[in-house]
């Protein structure tokens, strides 16, 4: 049963990644400025929600699970880069049809793709292969997504 819960927590991460990639593709094919603005608002909300789950639950849990958790620091750096680029893009909404905006959007896309790749190659395998009871991890992700308050996670080794 714990294995299913671990997959469930990882599936949340993977689904976020797919949703974010889809929004980036929609942005590329958007026909007008208003459509791009709507997509960017949705992308911003999705990135902020994903970052909140990462920062509050996933990164601290991964740091507990990993023998060498230096990759968690790299993930945090990439997460901060995404937030910085997102803030820059959001400040330039009024100039969405300008070259400067597209340059910032390209930087955001690169930061997002870097974070997704890091999470899929280091974070998700760490969680899926952990020797911990991960029921609590999945429960806390679901609670946070539902807007409930959560407590810091202390994972237990599998019996």
Number of C-alpha atoms within 10 A of each C-alpha: 8 14 15 13 18 22 17 20 24 22 14 16 22 17 11 17 22 13 15 22 17 13 19 18 12 15 20 11 11 15 10 10 15 11 13 20 17 13 19 21 13 14 20 19 12 17 20 16 15 19 19 14 18 20 15 17 20 26 20 16 21 22 17 17 19 17 9 10 16 10 17 21 12 13 21 16 13 20 22 15 19 24 19 14 20 24 14 16 24 19 12 17 16 12 14 18 13 11 10 13 19 15 12 18 22 14 18 21 18 15 21 24 17 17 22 22 13 17 22 16 11 14 23 21 12 19 21 18 12 18 15 20 17 25 18 18 23 21 15 22 21 16 13 16 14 9 8 10 9 13 8 10 15 11 17 14 11 10 6
